[in-house]
Amino acid sequence: MVQERPVRVERRLSAILAADVAGYSRLMHHDEEATHAKLTALLTEVVAPTIGEHGGRIVKNTGDGFLAEFSSAVEAVRAAVQFQARVKELTTAEVDGRRIAFRVGINIGDVIVEPHDIFGDGVNIAARLESIAEAGGICISSWAYDHVRGKVRVGFVDLGEQNLKNIAQPVRSYAVVWEAELSRTTGSPRETPGAASRPRLVGHGSGPEITAPRKTSTLDQFGDPRCHDEETGLIDRTVSQDFARRARPLLDHIKSHSSAARGAIISVATVVALAIEAVGYWTIEEP
């Protein structure tokens, strides 16, 4: 009796991009035909061409989203940033609550390949990362981050270990932040008026918490400082706390000046100068 040979399963290492529409059920409940038409147009005119330009392919549509495969994590992130920026631009005029916005998850994994689908933990993790991304945002795994770090002009926020549904082990995850970087290189999304004339703060890493790598801080959309490690691209969430810790001696410094001045009012400029002197970390660069 001749034994049949087991069917060979095709596998390959891929960068997987999973995306869906945030609040899709709500959008469909409000207006099925309009939502379907808008989503179809965005997928056809924006998403699919962008993925193709970056060497990817859409494996399948999922009704409210899609699954795509790339041979490069760098190209997967670049494609995601490009189509997210374009979708945001095209939907800016839409009323809140009716705007289509994709959530994107990107992972690298060894996947099982079939003609019209891919399978495996790598795909499942990408889908779970998409579920924790913000509307209009991109979330990537540490495996993808290791491949794209320093190769894509975007920033990353370390989200730490994430416990993802039906994934046995926590997954280190990163949110992609791209607007400031993209506007300097491609002009899309458009740069905020007046942003180019803002001064920026440049840190020189003299303290125990922040060391050798040079860090650049810009203002985020809320007007707060946001610190980028120029080597890793990571955004340091602790910069405000670090600044506050370093500035603690400032109050005593101001008090001593107030006493010496016998109650004279210290100007705002003097306070700022004293803060910079006391902190000894930041310098201000005018554009």
Backbone as JSON, one array per atom type, in Angstrom:
{
  "sequence": "MVQERPVRVERRLSAILAADVAGYSRLMHHDEEATHAKLTALLTEVVAPTIGEHGGRIVKNTGDGFLAEFSSAVEAVRAAVQFQARVKELTTAEVDGRRIAFRVGINIGDVIVEPHDIFGDGVNIAARLESIAEAGGICISSWAYDHVRGKVRVGFVDLGEQNLKNIAQPVRSYAVVWEAELSRTTGSPRETPGAASRPRLVGHGSGPEITAPRKTSTLDQFGDPRCHDEETGLIDRTVSQDFARRARPLLDHIKSHSSAARGAIISVATVVALAIEAVGYWTIEEP",
  "N": [[0.85, -1.2, 0.0], [0.67, 2.1, -0.97], [1.74, 4.96, 0.62], [0.31, 8.16, 0.83], [1.95, 11.16, 0.07], [2.4, 13.81, 2.38], [0.68, 16.86, 1.9], [2.46, 19.62, 0.82], [2.84, 22.54, 2.65], [2.73, 25.87, 1.85], [4.8, 28.37, 3.04], [5.83, 31.59, 4.18], [7.89, 34.36, 5.18], [6.43, 37.32, 6.11], [5.37, 40.76, 6.01], [2.58, 41.77, 7.62], [-0.39, 43.55, 7.16], [-3.17, 44.65, 8.74], [-6.39, 46.05, 8.57], [-9.22, 47.99, 9.57], [-12.42, 49.69, 9.58], [-13.0, 52.2, 11.86], [-15.69, 52.17, 14.1], [-17.52, 51.06, 12.32], [-20.01, 49.63, 12.3], [-21.73, 51.48, 13.48], [-21.61, 53.55, 11.58], [-22.73, 52.26, 9.36], [-25.28, 51.75, 10.33], [-26.28, 54.29, 10.49], [-26.24, 55.25, 7.81], [-26.39, 53.19, 5.35], [-25.96, 52.95, 2.5], [-24.51, 55.26, 1.77], [-22.24, 55.01, 3.39], [-21.15, 52.58, 2.46], [-20.59, 53.29, -0.19], [-18.7, 55.37, 0.13], [-16.62, 54.0, 1.48], [-15.93, 52.05, -0.41], [-14.99, 53.69, -2.47], [-12.73, 54.89, -1.24], [-11.13, 52.63, -0.77], [-10.7, 51.76, -3.39], [-9.63, 53.99, -4.77], [-7.63, 55.09, -3.18], [-6.43, 53.37, -1.1], [-5.81, 50.75, -2.29], [-4.19, 51.45, -4.64], [-2.02, 52.68, -3.3], [-0.96, 50.64, -1.68], [-0.14, 48.89, -3.7], [1.85, 50.48, -4.91], [3.84, 50.31, -3.05], [4.75, 47.76, -3.18], [3.06, 45.83, -2.11], [0.22, 43.6, -1.61], [-3.31, 43.33, -1.66], [-4.74, 40.93, 0.2], [-7.28, 40.03, 0.93], [-10.6, 41.37, 1.17], [-12.5, 42.39, 3.99], [-15.07, 43.16, 4.44], [-15.57, 45.32, 6.4], [-13.03, 46.17, 6.23], [-9.63, 45.23, 5.41], [-7.04, 42.88, 4.51], [-3.61, 42.89, 4.06], [-0.5, 42.07, 2.43], [3.02, 42.3, 2.59], [6.4, 42.22, 1.36], [8.22, 43.57, 2.79], [8.68, 45.17, 5.86], [9.24, 47.84, 6.16], [8.17, 48.98, 3.81], [5.51, 48.35, 4.26], [4.84, 49.96, 6.47], [5.35, 52.48, 5.38], [3.42, 52.53, 3.33], [1.07, 52.4, 4.86], [1.2, 54.8, 6.35], [1.07, 56.62, 4.26], [-1.47, 56.11, 3.0], [-3.18, 56.51, 5.17], [-2.75, 59.2, 5.77], [-3.7, 60.37, 3.42], [-6.39, 59.52, 3.36], [-7.32, 60.82, 5.65], [-7.05, 63.46, 4.8], [-8.91, 63.55, 2.71], [-11.3, 63.16, 4.04], [-11.66, 65.15, 5.85], [-13.58, 67.19, 5.76], [-15.89, 65.92, 6.43], [-18.7, 65.33, 8.59], [-18.31, 64.97, 12.11], [-18.54, 61.72, 13.48], [-19.57, 60.64, 11.22], [-17.47, 60.21, 9.67], [-15.15, 58.32, 7.83], [-12.58, 56.36, 9.07], [-9.61, 54.58, 9.16], [-8.27, 51.95, 11.18], [-5.11, 50.61, 11.79], [-3.05, 47.74, 11.94], [0.21, 46.36, 12.14], [2.4, 43.69, 11.59], [5.11, 41.29, 11.72], [5.48, 38.05, 10.47], [5.71, 34.44, 10.15], [3.87, 33.06, 7.76], [1.12, 30.98, 6.65], [0.42, 30.38, 3.31], [-2.15, 30.82, 1.0], [-3.93, 30.93, -2.14], [-5.89, 33.02, -1.94], [-5.77, 33.93, 0.64], [-4.13, 34.31, 3.84], [-2.64, 32.76, 6.71], [-2.09, 32.26, 10.25], [-0.25, 32.87, 13.36], [1.04, 35.29, 13.05], [-0.67, 36.76, 11.43], [-2.93, 36.9, 13.05], [-1.96, 38.42, 15.2], [-1.43, 40.86, 13.95], [-4.05, 41.62, 13.34], [-5.09, 41.93, 15.92], [-3.51, 44.01, 16.87], [-4.4, 46.03, 15.23], [-6.9, 46.37, 16.38], [-6.38, 47.75, 18.72], [-5.4, 50.12, 17.88], [-5.7, 53.67, 17.39], [-8.45, 55.48, 15.91], [-7.73, 56.26, 12.61], [-5.12, 55.78, 13.11], [-1.94, 53.95, 13.5], [-0.65, 50.91, 14.59], [2.08, 48.98, 15.58], [3.93, 45.9, 15.92], [6.66, 44.87, 18.11], [8.4, 43.34, 16.65], [8.04, 44.2, 14.03], [8.78, 46.85, 14.47], [11.52, 46.61, 15.06], [12.51, 46.15, 12.52], [11.89, 48.46, 11.07], [12.86, 50.64, 12.4], [14.67, 53.61, 12.29], [14.61, 53.61, 9.55], [12.35, 54.66, 8.46], [10.79, 57.77, 8.19], [9.31, 58.51, 10.67], [7.77, 58.9, 13.91], [7.68, 57.01, 17.01], [5.61, 55.76, 19.57], [6.13, 54.11, 22.49], [4.12, 51.63, 23.56], [4.32, 49.68, 25.4], [4.03, 46.35, 26.9], [1.38, 44.59, 25.56], [-1.61, 42.93, 26.29], [-3.12, 40.95, 24.19], [-6.19, 39.9, 22.72], [-6.81, 36.45, 22.71], [-4.16, 35.87, 22.2], [-1.35, 34.28, 23.32], [1.02, 35.23, 24.62], [2.11, 38.41, 25.96], [2.41, 41.26, 23.8], [4.85, 43.43, 22.76], [4.28, 46.71, 21.83], [3.93, 49.46, 19.5], [2.9, 52.75, 18.78], [2.5, 54.55, 15.78], [3.66, 57.72, 14.89], [3.33, 60.3, 12.71], [2.79, 62.82, 11.49], [4.23, 65.33, 11.75], [6.78, 64.68, 10.77], [6.21, 63.7, 8.2], [5.12, 65.92, 6.95], [7.31, 67.53, 6.6], [8.72, 66.22, 4.65], [7.09, 65.25, 2.51], [4.96, 66.92, 2.39], [2.4, 66.13, 2.96], [0.36, 64.89, 5.49], [-0.8, 68.36, 5.29], [1.32, 70.96, 6.5], [0.89, 72.49, 9.66], [-0.28, 75.83, 9.79], [2.12, 78.28, 10.52], [3.63, 76.54, 11.98], [6.23, 76.07, 11.14], [7.61, 78.27, 12.0], [7.84, 78.06, 14.67], [9.79, 77.99, 17.67], [12.07, 75.38, 18.61], [12.83, 72.91, 21.1], [15.87, 71.58, 22.08], [17.35, 68.81, 23.44], [20.23, 67.81, 25.33], [20.97, 65.61, 26.75], [22.17, 65.39, 29.46], [21.57, 64.34, 31.94], [20.93, 61.65, 34.39], [18.7, 60.07, 33.62], [18.25, 60.59, 30.92], [20.42, 60.08, 28.43], [23.21, 59.67, 26.29], [22.01, 59.68, 23.48], [20.9, 62.14, 21.18], [18.14, 64.32, 21.65], [15.18, 65.62, 20.31], [12.69, 68.04, 20.73], [9.36, 68.78, 19.85], [6.32, 70.68, 19.5], [3.26, 69.12, 20.3], [-0.1, 68.35, 19.09], [-1.54, 69.43, 21.12], [-0.09, 71.44, 22.1], [1.88, 70.74, 23.85], [5.22, 69.79, 24.9], [7.0, 67.38, 22.94], [9.1, 64.74, 22.93], [11.62, 63.48, 20.84], [13.7, 60.74, 20.27], [16.4, 60.87, 18.31], [17.81, 58.78, 17.27], [16.41, 56.33, 17.66], [13.82, 57.07, 17.07], [11.84, 57.04, 18.91], [9.23, 58.43, 20.92], [9.5, 60.18, 23.84], [7.7, 59.74, 26.62], [8.24, 60.55, 29.16], [9.41, 62.98, 29.28], [8.26, 65.39, 30.19], [7.95, 64.89, 32.94], [10.62, 64.56, 33.56], [11.64, 67.07, 33.0], [10.27, 68.56, 34.91], [11.34, 67.45, 37.26], [14.01, 68.23, 37.08], [13.69, 70.94, 37.23], [13.0, 71.53, 39.79], [14.76, 72.86, 41.66], [14.36, 75.42, 40.84], [12.35, 77.0, 42.06], [13.41, 77.68, 44.6], [15.56, 79.1, 43.67], [14.34, 81.27, 42.42], [13.08, 82.38, 44.62], [15.27, 83.27, 46.1], [16.25, 85.26, 44.45], [14.07, 86.94, 44.5], [14.07, 87.75, 47.14], [16.5, 89.06, 47.29], [16.0, 91.12, 45.64], [14.26, 92.53, 47.1], [11.43, 92.26, 46.99], [10.89, 93.04, 44.44], [9.29, 92.68, 41.25], [9.71, 89.85, 39.31], [10.45, 89.58, 35.96], [8.8, 87.89, 33.23], [10.61, 87.07, 31.35], [12.95, 86.88, 32.84], [12.31, 84.8, 34.57], [12.06, 82.68, 32.75], [14.71, 82.58, 31.82], [16.03, 81.88, 34.16], [14.88, 79.4, 34.56], [15.88, 77.9, 32.42], [18.57, 78.03, 33.06], [18.58, 76.74, 35.56], [17.59, 74.2, 34.97], [19.37, 73.23, 33.05], [19.43, 71.65, 30.78], [17.95, 71.96, 28.38], [18.2, 73.76, 25.31], [17.17, 76.6, 23.42], [16.24, 76.69, 20.11], [15.86, 78.89, 17.56], [13.91, 78.97, 14.57]],
  "CA": [[0.0, 0.0, 0.0], [1.49, 3.3, -1.09], [1.28, 6.07, 1.46], [0.3, 9.45, 0.15], [2.83, 12.16, 0.65], [1.66, 14.95, 2.93], [0.65, 18.05, 1.04], [3.4, 20.64, 1.29], [2.21, 23.81, 2.97], [3.59, 27.0, 1.5], [4.96, 29.36, 4.09], [6.85, 32.61, 3.93], [7.96, 35.45, 6.15], [5.78, 38.47, 5.5], [4.85, 41.86, 6.82], [1.13, 41.7, 7.49], [-1.11, 44.77, 7.51], [-4.61, 44.45, 8.93], [-7.06, 47.35, 8.75], [-10.67, 48.04, 9.52], [-12.99, 51.03, 9.75], [-13.43, 52.46, 13.23], [-17.11, 52.48, 14.23], [-18.18, 50.69, 11.06], [-21.42, 49.28, 12.53], [-22.47, 52.73, 13.71], [-21.7, 54.25, 10.31], [-23.69, 51.55, 8.51], [-26.61, 51.95, 10.9], [-26.72, 55.65, 10.17], [-26.51, 55.37, 6.37], [-25.71, 52.06, 4.74], [-25.53, 53.16, 1.12], [-23.47, 56.29, 1.72], [-21.03, 54.46, 3.99], [-20.61, 51.59, 1.54], [-20.05, 53.98, -1.35], [-17.48, 56.07, 0.54], [-15.58, 53.02, 1.77], [-15.51, 51.46, -1.68], [-14.2, 54.7, -3.19], [-11.43, 55.03, -0.57], [-10.35, 51.42, -1.02], [-10.34, 51.68, -4.81], [-8.87, 55.15, -5.27], [-6.53, 55.48, -2.3], [-5.74, 52.29, -0.4], [-5.26, 49.74, -3.18], [-3.03, 51.95, -5.39], [-0.89, 52.95, -2.41], [-0.38, 49.35, -1.32], [0.56, 48.42, -4.88], [3.05, 51.3, -5.11], [4.86, 49.91, -2.07], [5.08, 46.35, -3.35], [2.18, 44.95, -1.35], [-0.99, 43.12, -2.27], [-4.46, 43.11, -0.79], [-5.04, 39.49, 0.21], [-8.74, 39.9, 0.91], [-11.42, 42.38, 1.83], [-13.21, 41.78, 5.12], [-16.34, 43.84, 4.66], [-15.29, 46.63, 6.98], [-11.59, 46.42, 6.18], [-8.88, 44.42, 4.46], [-5.79, 42.26, 4.94], [-2.61, 43.06, 3.01], [0.78, 41.4, 2.67], [4.19, 42.95, 2.0], [7.66, 41.52, 1.57], [9.06, 44.47, 3.57], [7.99, 45.91, 6.92], [9.43, 49.26, 5.87], [7.18, 49.38, 2.81], [4.19, 48.25, 4.87], [4.63, 51.16, 7.29], [5.26, 53.62, 4.47], [2.12, 52.49, 2.67], [0.04, 52.73, 5.86], [1.28, 56.23, 6.63], [0.62, 57.36, 3.08], [-2.93, 56.07, 2.77], [-3.87, 57.12, 6.31], [-2.69, 60.66, 5.6], [-4.58, 60.75, 2.3], [-7.78, 59.33, 3.79], [-7.65, 61.91, 6.57], [-7.19, 64.67, 4.0], [-10.14, 63.48, 1.92], [-12.49, 63.08, 4.89], [-11.63, 66.23, 6.85], [-14.81, 67.99, 5.72], [-17.03, 65.11, 6.87], [-19.2, 65.6, 9.94], [-17.87, 64.01, 13.13], [-19.49, 60.65, 13.64], [-19.87, 60.07, 9.9], [-16.2, 60.19, 8.95], [-14.5, 57.02, 7.75], [-11.18, 56.38, 9.5], [-9.09, 53.23, 9.32], [-7.31, 51.56, 12.21], [-4.16, 49.72, 11.12], [-2.08, 46.97, 12.72], [1.26, 45.78, 11.29], [3.23, 42.7, 12.27], [5.9, 40.4, 10.87], [5.28, 36.67, 10.9], [5.81, 33.34, 9.19], [2.45, 32.79, 7.49], [0.7, 29.96, 5.68], [-0.05, 31.13, 2.15], [-3.07, 30.25, 0.04], [-4.13, 31.91, -3.22], [-6.72, 34.17, -1.59], [-5.77, 34.17, 2.08], [-2.94, 33.94, 4.6], [-3.04, 32.32, 8.04], [-1.03, 32.08, 11.23], [-0.2, 33.79, 14.49], [1.45, 36.61, 12.58], [-1.88, 37.44, 10.94], [-3.79, 37.16, 14.2], [-1.39, 39.52, 15.98], [-1.67, 42.1, 13.19], [-5.47, 41.96, 13.52], [-5.29, 42.4, 17.29], [-2.88, 45.32, 16.97], [-5.34, 46.96, 14.6], [-8.03, 46.63, 17.28], [-5.99, 48.7, 19.78], [-4.97, 51.38, 17.27], [-6.7, 54.73, 17.39], [-9.04, 55.76, 14.6], [-6.77, 57.02, 11.82], [-3.78, 55.5, 13.59], [-1.21, 52.74, 13.12], [0.0, 50.25, 15.72], [2.94, 47.92, 15.07], [4.56, 45.04, 16.92], [8.09, 45.1, 18.31], [9.12, 42.67, 15.56], [8.02, 45.15, 12.91], [9.55, 48.03, 14.89], [12.94, 46.31, 14.92], [12.87, 46.22, 11.1], [11.67, 49.77, 10.46], [13.52, 51.68, 13.19], [15.73, 54.31, 11.59], [14.46, 53.51, 8.09], [11.14, 55.37, 8.07], [10.79, 59.07, 8.86], [8.16, 58.66, 11.54], [8.06, 58.69, 15.32], [7.02, 55.86, 17.62], [5.3, 55.81, 21.0], [6.2, 52.78, 23.08], [2.9, 51.33, 24.32], [4.61, 48.63, 26.37], [3.5, 45.01, 26.64], [-0.07, 44.59, 25.42], [-2.27, 41.64, 26.34], [-4.05, 40.94, 23.07], [-7.2, 38.83, 22.8], [-6.49, 35.14, 22.14], [-2.72, 35.76, 21.95], [-0.88, 33.71, 24.58], [2.03, 36.06, 25.26], [1.98, 39.85, 25.7], [3.13, 41.74, 22.61], [5.35, 44.81, 22.84], [3.61, 47.42, 20.74], [4.31, 50.85, 19.27], [2.03, 53.57, 17.94], [3.27, 55.34, 14.82], [3.3, 59.14, 14.84], [4.02, 60.68, 11.49], [2.36, 64.04, 10.82], [5.27, 66.36, 11.66], [7.86, 64.21, 9.92], [5.74, 63.58, 6.83], [4.89, 67.23, 6.38], [8.59, 68.1, 6.21], [9.3, 65.51, 3.52], [6.19, 65.1, 1.37], [3.94, 67.95, 2.41], [1.07, 65.56, 3.22], [-0.64, 65.95, 5.56], [-0.26, 69.7, 5.21], [1.91, 71.47, 7.73], [0.05, 73.44, 10.36], [0.19, 77.19, 9.57], [2.91, 78.84, 11.6], [4.42, 75.54, 12.69], [7.63, 76.15, 10.77], [8.24, 79.39, 12.67], [7.92, 77.83, 16.11], [11.08, 77.53, 18.17], [12.06, 74.01, 19.12], [13.72, 72.64, 22.22], [16.8, 70.51, 21.78], [17.97, 68.3, 24.65], [21.59, 67.34, 25.14], [21.19, 64.36, 27.45], [23.19, 65.49, 30.48], [21.13, 63.78, 33.21], [21.01, 60.21, 34.51], [17.63, 59.38, 32.94], [18.37, 60.8, 29.49], [21.85, 60.1, 28.26], [23.91, 60.07, 25.08], [21.32, 60.02, 22.23], [20.35, 63.49, 21.09], [16.68, 64.3, 21.64], [14.58, 66.84, 19.8], [11.3, 68.16, 21.15], [8.48, 69.68, 19.13], [5.02, 70.8, 20.16], [2.25, 68.26, 19.72], [-1.33, 69.07, 18.73], [-2.1, 70.07, 22.3], [0.83, 72.49, 22.52], [2.81, 70.23, 24.84], [6.47, 69.31, 24.29], [7.04, 65.97, 22.63], [10.53, 64.51, 22.77], [11.98, 62.4, 19.94], [15.06, 60.23, 20.24], [16.7, 60.91, 16.88], [18.38, 57.51, 16.84], [15.4, 55.27, 17.62], [12.53, 57.58, 16.63], [10.84, 56.92, 19.98], [8.77, 59.62, 21.61], [9.71, 59.96, 25.26], [6.58, 60.24, 27.4], [8.68, 60.98, 30.49], [10.18, 64.22, 29.21], [7.66, 66.41, 31.04], [8.31, 64.59, 34.31], [12.05, 64.8, 33.72], [11.82, 68.51, 33.04], [9.8, 69.03, 36.21], [12.3, 67.05, 38.29], [15.2, 69.04, 36.97], [13.37, 72.34, 37.51], [12.6, 71.74, 41.18], [15.55, 73.9, 42.34], [14.03, 76.74, 40.3], [11.58, 77.8, 43.02], [14.34, 78.26, 45.58], [16.38, 80.08, 42.95], [13.52, 82.47, 42.24], [12.87, 82.99, 45.94], [16.47, 83.98, 46.51], [16.3, 86.49, 43.68], [13.01, 87.84, 44.98], [14.52, 88.32, 48.41], [17.58, 90.01, 47.03], [15.42, 92.3, 44.97], [13.38, 93.17, 48.08], [10.03, 92.28, 46.58], [10.7, 93.47, 43.04], [8.63, 91.69, 40.4], [10.61, 89.24, 38.32], [9.8, 89.53, 34.66], [8.64, 86.58, 32.63], [11.87, 86.74, 30.68], [13.91, 86.47, 33.86], [11.91, 83.47, 35.04], [12.43, 81.72, 31.71], [16.16, 82.45, 31.82], [16.41, 81.13, 35.35], [14.46, 78.01, 34.37], [16.85, 77.25, 31.53], [19.82, 77.91, 33.81], [18.43, 75.74, 36.62], [17.4, 72.87, 34.4], [20.64, 72.88, 32.46], [19.24, 70.51, 29.85], [17.4, 72.35, 27.09], [18.51, 75.02, 24.67], [16.11, 76.96, 22.51], [16.71, 77.0, 18.77], [14.91, 79.61, 16.72], [13.96, 78.44, 13.2]],
  "C": [[0.88, 1.25, 0.0], [0.89, 4.42, -0.25], [1.34, 7.37, 0.66], [1.23, 10.41, 0.87], [1.99, 13.3, 1.22], [1.76, 16.15, 1.99], [1.58, 19.11, 1.64], [2.66, 21.96, 1.48], [3.18, 24.93, 2.64], [3.6, 28.02, 2.64], [5.96, 30.4, 3.63], [6.79, 33.68, 5.02], [7.43, 36.71, 5.49], [5.53, 39.56, 6.53], [3.36, 41.91, 6.56], [0.52, 43.0, 7.97], [-2.6, 44.44, 7.58], [-5.26, 45.81, 9.2], [-8.56, 47.15, 8.78], [-11.14, 49.46, 9.75], [-13.47, 51.17, 11.18], [-14.92, 52.82, 13.24], [-17.92, 52.12, 13.0], [-19.67, 50.38, 11.25], [-22.27, 50.52, 12.74], [-22.66, 53.49, 12.4], [-22.74, 53.6, 9.39], [-25.11, 51.73, 9.02], [-27.15, 53.32, 10.53], [-27.09, 55.79, 8.7], [-25.73, 54.29, 5.63], [-25.14, 52.39, 3.36], [-24.4, 54.17, 1.02], [-22.15, 55.75, 2.29], [-20.36, 53.46, 3.06], [-19.95, 52.26, 0.34], [-18.74, 54.69, -1.02], [-16.33, 55.11, 0.79], [-15.04, 52.39, 0.49], [-14.62, 52.42, -2.46], [-12.81, 54.85, -2.58], [-10.54, 53.82, -0.83], [-9.84, 51.38, -2.46], [-9.39, 52.78, -5.25], [-7.66, 55.5, -4.43], [-5.74, 54.27, -1.78], [-5.06, 51.31, -1.36], [-4.08, 50.26, -4.0], [-1.81, 52.19, -4.51], [-0.19, 51.66, -2.01], [0.41, 48.78, -2.49], [1.85, 49.17, -5.13], [4.19, 50.86, -4.2], [5.11, 48.4, -2.08], [4.22, 45.38, -2.58], [1.02, 44.46, -2.2], [-2.1, 43.01, -1.24], [-4.85, 41.65, -0.9], [-6.54, 39.27, 0.13], [-9.37, 41.12, 1.56], [-12.26, 41.68, 2.9], [-14.54, 42.46, 5.4], [-16.12, 45.24, 5.19], [-13.81, 46.95, 6.97], [-10.92, 45.51, 5.17], [-7.62, 43.87, 5.14], [-4.81, 42.37, 3.79], [-1.3, 42.42, 3.43], [1.88, 42.15, 1.93], [5.42, 42.06, 2.23], [8.6, 42.33, 2.47], [8.22, 45.19, 4.62], [8.11, 47.41, 6.69], [8.38, 49.75, 4.88], [5.76, 49.29, 3.37], [3.87, 49.5, 5.68], [4.51, 52.39, 6.39], [3.9, 53.68, 3.77], [1.02, 52.91, 3.63], [0.02, 54.22, 6.16], [0.72, 57.03, 5.46], [-0.89, 57.3, 2.91], [-3.7, 56.64, 3.96], [-3.88, 58.64, 6.18], [-3.64, 61.12, 4.51], [-6.06, 60.61, 2.67], [-8.2, 60.46, 4.73], [-7.88, 63.21, 5.8], [-8.52, 64.69, 3.26], [-11.41, 63.53, 2.76], [-12.57, 64.2, 5.93], [-12.95, 67.0, 6.91], [-16.04, 67.22, 6.21], [-17.43, 65.49, 8.3], [-18.68, 64.54, 10.91], [-18.96, 62.97, 13.35], [-19.89, 59.99, 12.34], [-18.6, 59.92, 9.05], [-15.6, 58.79, 8.97], [-13.03, 57.18, 8.13], [-10.74, 54.94, 9.73], [-8.22, 53.11, 10.57], [-6.41, 50.5, 11.58], [-3.25, 49.04, 12.13], [-1.08, 46.33, 11.77], [2.14, 44.86, 12.13], [4.06, 41.95, 11.24], [5.71, 38.99, 11.38], [5.47, 35.68, 9.77], [4.4, 32.83, 8.95], [2.27, 31.62, 6.54], [0.0, 30.68, 4.54], [-0.99, 30.28, 1.31], [-3.37, 31.32, -1.01], [-4.89, 33.17, -2.8], [-6.78, 34.42, -0.09], [-4.41, 33.83, 2.66], [-3.38, 33.66, 6.04], [-1.81, 32.27, 8.95], [-1.08, 33.1, 12.35], [0.18, 35.2, 14.06], [0.27, 37.43, 12.09], [-2.78, 37.82, 12.11], [-3.28, 38.34, 15.03], [-1.6, 40.85, 15.26], [-3.11, 42.57, 13.38], [-5.74, 42.5, 14.92], [-4.64, 43.76, 17.52], [-3.77, 46.39, 16.34], [-6.47, 47.34, 15.56], [-7.67, 47.6, 18.4], [-5.47, 50.02, 19.22], [-6.09, 52.4, 17.38], [-7.28, 54.88, 15.99], [-8.09, 56.67, 13.82], [-5.33, 56.73, 12.18], [-3.21, 54.18, 13.12], [-0.51, 52.2, 14.36], [0.82, 49.08, 15.17], [3.54, 47.12, 16.22], [6.04, 45.37, 17.06], [8.91, 44.45, 17.2], [9.15, 43.56, 14.32], [8.87, 46.37, 13.23], [11.04, 47.79, 14.71], [13.41, 46.42, 13.47], [12.78, 47.63, 10.53], [12.4, 50.89, 11.2], [14.69, 52.28, 12.41], [15.63, 54.29, 10.08], [13.24, 54.26, 7.58], [11.08, 56.67, 8.87], [9.48, 59.3, 9.62], [8.64, 58.54, 12.98], [7.29, 57.49, 15.84], [6.78, 56.13, 19.1], [5.29, 54.38, 21.52], [4.96, 52.56, 23.95], [3.11, 50.24, 25.36], [4.03, 47.29, 25.96], [1.97, 45.06, 26.64], [-0.6, 43.16, 25.47], [-3.38, 41.63, 25.29], [-4.96, 39.72, 23.14], [-6.75, 37.59, 22.03], [-5.03, 35.0, 21.7], [-2.07, 35.39, 23.29], [0.07, 34.63, 25.33], [1.79, 37.54, 24.99], [2.85, 40.26, 24.52], [3.56, 43.18, 22.83], [4.87, 45.56, 21.61], [4.04, 48.88, 20.69], [3.26, 51.53, 18.41], [2.9, 54.43, 17.04], [2.74, 56.77, 14.82], [4.07, 59.74, 13.67], [3.76, 62.09, 10.99], [3.47, 65.06, 10.67], [6.37, 65.95, 10.69], [7.44, 64.18, 8.46], [5.57, 64.94, 6.18], [6.19, 67.88, 5.94], [9.13, 67.46, 4.94], [8.39, 65.46, 2.3], [5.13, 66.19, 1.29], [2.55, 67.42, 2.65], [1.16, 64.67, 4.44], [-0.02, 67.33, 5.63], [0.25, 70.17, 6.57], [0.99, 72.51, 8.35], [0.58, 74.85, 10.14], [0.95, 77.7, 10.78], [3.8, 77.84, 12.29], [5.89, 75.67, 12.39], [8.35, 77.26, 11.52], [8.35, 79.2, 14.17], [9.33, 77.49, 16.52], [10.98, 76.09, 18.61], [13.06, 73.88, 20.23], [14.59, 71.45, 21.88], [17.51, 70.1, 23.06], [19.34, 67.73, 24.36], [21.94, 66.18, 26.05], [22.22, 64.42, 28.54], [22.82, 64.79, 31.78], [21.18, 62.28, 33.23], [19.92, 59.47, 33.73], [17.76, 59.47, 31.42], [19.84, 61.0, 29.18], [22.27, 60.42, 26.83], [23.04, 60.46, 23.88], [20.72, 61.42, 22.27], [18.83, 63.41, 20.97], [16.17, 65.66, 21.17], [13.13, 66.89, 20.21], [10.58, 69.15, 20.27], [7.18, 69.76, 19.9], [4.02, 69.88, 19.48], [0.98, 69.06, 19.47], [-1.97, 69.78, 19.9], [-1.18, 71.19, 22.82], [1.82, 72.04, 23.57], [4.09, 69.75, 24.17], [6.43, 67.81, 24.08], [8.47, 65.64, 22.22], [10.79, 63.3, 21.88], [13.44, 62.02, 20.15], [15.43, 60.1, 18.77], [17.31, 59.62, 16.37], [17.31, 56.44, 16.67], [14.07, 55.74, 17.08], [11.47, 57.55, 17.72], [10.49, 58.27, 20.56], [8.81, 59.34, 23.1], [8.57, 60.59, 26.04], [7.0, 60.81, 28.73], [9.35, 62.34, 30.47], [9.6, 65.3, 30.12], [8.01, 66.19, 32.51], [9.79, 64.88, 34.56], [12.34, 66.29, 33.83], [11.41, 69.06, 34.42], [10.78, 68.69, 37.32], [13.53, 67.94, 38.29], [14.94, 70.49, 37.38], [13.0, 72.59, 38.97], [13.43, 72.8, 41.9], [15.17, 75.31, 41.91], [13.29, 77.61, 41.32], [12.49, 78.46, 44.06], [15.19, 79.34, 44.93], [15.63, 81.38, 42.79], [13.31, 83.18, 43.57], [14.08, 83.81, 46.37], [16.61, 85.29, 45.74], [15.25, 87.47, 44.15], [13.43, 88.52, 46.26], [15.58, 89.38, 48.17], [17.04, 91.28, 46.4], [14.44, 93.03, 45.86], [11.97, 93.36, 47.51], [9.8, 92.74, 45.16], [10.08, 92.34, 42.22], [9.63, 91.17, 39.38], [9.86, 89.13, 37.0], [9.71, 88.1, 34.15], [9.95, 86.14, 31.98], [12.91, 86.26, 31.68], [13.6, 85.08, 34.35], [12.31, 82.41, 34.02], [13.93, 81.5, 31.71], [16.63, 81.63, 33.0], [16.04, 79.66, 35.2], [15.46, 77.27, 33.52], [18.16, 77.03, 32.27], [19.72, 76.81, 34.85], [18.31, 74.33, 36.07], [18.69, 72.37, 33.77], [20.55, 71.75, 31.45], [18.86, 70.97, 28.46], [18.06, 73.64, 26.59], [17.41, 75.31, 23.68], [16.71, 77.35, 21.17], [15.6, 77.69, 18.02], [15.03, 79.05, 15.3], [14.73, 79.38, 12.27]]
}
